Amino acid sequence: MNLYVGNLAFGTGHDELRTAFEAFGQVNDARVIEDRETGRSRGFGFVEMANDNEAREAINRMNGKDLQGRSITVNEARAREERPRSGGGGGGRSSSRY
């Protein structure tokens, strides 16, 4: 099961996140999401746990708990919504007159 972990302290790294959740079972992956340009934490991450029951226990026990000075949010991650891959828009002149 993939878990969303929000409100992480900006100093929390992958290893600290993994360690916090290993107390509940096997962690397949733990990653803190970073800004592409700065490499700085965006304040949230994901933990993938091998066993759904252990993952649910982690949600129940870790949601609202303190991790490195922040009260974290933990819940089951939702599938990422598809976004249009168009190049965006705007920038051109409006066709309406002033």
C-alpha positions as CSV (number, residue, x, y, z in Angstrom):
1,M,0.0,0.0,0.0
2,N,1.3,3.5,-0.8
3,L,0.9,6.1,1.9
4,Y,0.9,9.9,1.6
5,V,2.8,11.7,4.4
6,G,2.3,15.4,4.6
7,N,3.4,18.3,6.7
8,L,7.0,17.0,6.9
9,A,9.7,19.2,8.3
10,F,11.9,20.5,5.5
11,G,14.9,18.7,7.1
12,T,13.3,15.3,7.0
13,G,15.0,13.1,4.5
14,H,14.3,9.7,2.9
15,D,16.1,7.8,5.6
16,E,14.3,9.4,8.5
17,L,11.0,8.8,6.8
18,R,11.8,5.2,6.2
19,T,12.9,4.7,9.8
20,A,9.7,6.2,11.2
21,F,7.6,3.7,9.3
22,E,9.7,0.6,9.6
23,A,8.4,0.4,13.2
24,F,5.2,-0.9,11.7
25,G,6.5,-3.3,9.1
26,Q,8.5,-3.7,5.9
27,V,9.0,-0.5,3.9
28,N,9.6,-1.1,0.2
29,D,10.3,2.6,-0.5
30,A,10.3,5.9,1.2
31,R,10.8,9.2,-0.6
32,V,10.5,12.8,0.2
33,I,9.4,14.9,-2.8
34,E,11.8,17.6,-3.7
35,D,11.5,20.8,-5.8
36,R,13.0,20.2,-9.3
37,E,14.8,23.4,-9.4
38,T,16.1,23.9,-5.8
39,G,16.3,20.3,-4.6
40,R,14.6,21.4,-1.4
41,S,11.9,19.3,0.2
42,R,8.3,20.2,-0.7
43,G,7.1,19.1,2.7
44,F,5.5,15.8,1.7
45,G,6.5,12.3,0.7
46,F,5.3,8.8,0.1
47,V,6.0,5.5,1.9
48,E,5.3,2.2,0.2
49,M,4.6,-0.7,2.6
50,A,4.6,-4.4,1.6
51,N,1.7,-5.4,3.9
52,D,-1.7,-3.6,3.7
53,N,-2.5,-4.4,7.4
54,E,0.8,-3.0,8.5
55,A,0.2,0.1,6.4
56,R,-3.2,0.6,7.9
57,E,-1.7,0.3,11.4
58,A,0.9,2.9,10.4
59,I,-1.8,5.3,9.2
60,N,-3.7,4.8,12.5
61,R,-0.7,5.3,14.7
62,M,1.3,8.0,12.8
63,N,-1.4,10.3,11.5
64,G,-1.2,13.5,13.7
65,K,2.0,12.3,15.4
66,D,5.1,14.4,15.8
67,L,8.0,13.7,13.4
68,Q,10.9,16.0,13.8
69,G,8.8,18.8,15.4
70,R,5.9,18.7,12.9
71,S,2.5,17.0,13.3
72,I,2.3,14.9,10.2
73,T,-0.6,13.8,8.1
74,V,-0.7,10.2,7.0
75,N,-3.3,8.5,4.7
76,E,-3.6,6.2,1.8
77,A,-2.2,7.8,-1.3
78,R,-4.7,8.4,-4.1
79,A,-3.9,7.8,-7.7
80,R,-2.4,10.9,-9.4
81,E,-4.9,12.7,-11.6
82,E,-4.2,12.9,-15.2
83,R,-3.3,16.4,-16.4
84,P,-3.5,17.6,-19.9
85,R,-0.1,17.5,-21.6
86,S,-0.8,20.6,-23.7
87,G,1.8,23.3,-23.7
88,G,-0.4,25.6,-21.6
89,G,-1.9,28.7,-23.1
90,G,-2.3,32.3,-23.0
91,G,0.3,34.9,-23.8
92,G,-1.5,36.0,-27.0
93,R,-3.7,39.0,-27.6
94,S,-7.3,38.8,-26.9
95,S,-9.6,38.8,-29.9
96,S,-12.1,41.1,-28.1
97,R,-11.8,44.9,-28.5
98,Y,-11.5,47.3,-25.6
